[in-house]
Amino acid sequence: MSLSALPRSCLLPPATRSRKQRCFAFSPSPSKLSIRMARSSIQEVSESGAFVRTPSAFHSFISGDPDSPFPAESGRYHLYVSFACPWACRCLAYLKIKGLDKIIGHTVVKSKWGRTKDGDTHIGWVFPASNADEPGAEPDPIIGAGSVRELYETASPIYSGKYSVPVLWDKELKTIVNNESSEIIRMLNSEFNGLAENPNLDLYPPHLRTQIEEANGWIYDCINNGVYKCGFAKQQAPYEEAVENLYKALDKCEQILSNQRFICGNILTETDIRLFVTLIRFDEVYAVLFKCNRKLIREYPNLFNYTKDIFQIPGMSSTVNMDHIKLNYYGSHPSMDPLGIIPIGPNIDYFSSHDRGRFALSK
Ligand SMILES: N[C@@H](CCC(=O)N[C@@H](CS)C(=O)NCC(=O)O)C(=O)O
């Protein structure tokens, strides 16, 4: 991995980072507050108490060109995901619906965070010791890592950001290619088509790109990241602002979906996959833990039926593991839910029939 692909702020010794690079800290000690990068999403809080997500660090691109540094090849790359994580599950969804899961392997981490290293207190994604440990989670078959942190430390000994999923790993160069879901899904959409079982499915078609980018912008800001802004706000004002924006955007989606099957027309695009991963977690988790409770998704007829429609696309349901989702969100954020008690409901049946067939699909 070329270190030039990392943002400078992740590679600099902490004390030399600029003030802006240092704002994602929450330590109560003012001296620590000024020198620590966020090691976890819940620490990414600005001085006004608003949640501010740190950008991902690894941005190399796999290409269909065999001469590129990361050429698209069968069996060379591996995707590490958590079933809990909406960003990682976007990528997993692409593996399934593009028919790439025989070409690119994947491994699911344990649902709940654990200690990532002896000798310090960091808590994050860990692998189980055996397949029997937790249904759905597997030990790392590639480098035998105990934690996702170990993958990052193998890829770059001087990396100092979050140890997040997804991680797209190159088995040949033993490094992280990319850890940003919005970029990984673009590679999976276009660069492996010579190997994919479903090469004609184009979720980023040229004639819709402007519309997709526009919709991704407000959906990311107000909904995908918006629920985190509600949940991780440390003050009332930024929480209320995030809730306001979230529900304006959900109302806008509901309106769009009253006229067409998907967000950018009567054709499935990446915008729908990106939105789906948030909607499927909404009533079960975000409404409760992140206080997004003005209205539930199942109270929006179009959004609810749309969520079921996407869930029922062949392959998609295998990317949703509600046990992992609930165990993680309710069990890995002790500052939000100190006792880690998992709410029993609502157990929505996303396989039940929907009314979206009323819109004819376009090509
Ligand atoms: N921008 C990244 C975000 C990834 C991300 O934040 N993942 C979370 C899980 S939902 C994570 O792994 N967090 C680790 C931590 O906070 O320590 C993407 O879209 O891939």
The ligand as a Tripos MOL2 file, in Angstrom:
@<TRIPOS>MOLECULE
LIG
   20    19     1     0     0
SMALL
NO_CHARGES

@<TRIPOS>ATOM
      1 N1        -17.0180    5.8860    5.5530 N.3       1 LIG1
      2 C1        -16.8750    4.5120    5.9270 C.3       1 LIG1
      3 C2        -17.5050    4.3060    7.2950 C.3       1 LIG1
      4 C3        -17.2310    2.9410    7.8830 C.3       1 LIG1
      5 C4        -17.5910    2.8920    9.3720 C.2       1 LIG1
      6 O1        -17.7260    3.9340   10.0360 O.2       1 LIG1
      7 N2        -17.7370    1.6810    9.9190 N.am      1 LIG1
      8 C5        -18.0250    1.5460   11.3250 C.3       1 LIG1
      9 C6        -19.0570    0.4730   11.6000 C.3       1 LIG1
     10 S1        -20.6750    0.9250   11.1330 S.3       1 LIG1
     11 C7        -16.7920    1.0450   12.0450 C.2       1 LIG1
     12 O2        -16.1990    0.0700   11.6310 O.2       1 LIG1
     13 N3        -16.4140    1.7000   13.1380 N.am      1 LIG1
     14 C8        -15.3090    1.2790   13.9170 C.3       1 LIG1
     15 C9        -15.1520    2.1200   15.1270 C.2       1 LIG1
     16 O3        -15.8920    3.0960   15.2950 O.co2     1 LIG1
     17 O4        -14.2520    1.7970   15.9220 O.co2     1 LIG1
     18 C10       -17.5270    3.6590    4.8680 C.2       1 LIG1
     19 O5        -18.5640    4.0650    4.3140 O.co2     1 LIG1
     20 O6        -16.9840    2.6120    4.5450 O.co2     1 LIG1
@<TRIPOS>BOND
     1     1     2 1
     2     2     3 1
     3     2    18 1
     4     3     4 1
     5     4     5 1
     6     5     6 2
     7     5     7 1
     8     7     8 1
     9     8     9 1
    10     8    11 1
    11     9    10 1
    12    11    12 2
    13    11    13 1
    14    13    14 1
    15    14    15 1
    16    15    16 2
    17    15    17 1
    18    18    19 2
    19    18    20 1
@<TRIPOS>SUBSTRUCTURE
     1 LIG1         1 GROUP 0 **** ****
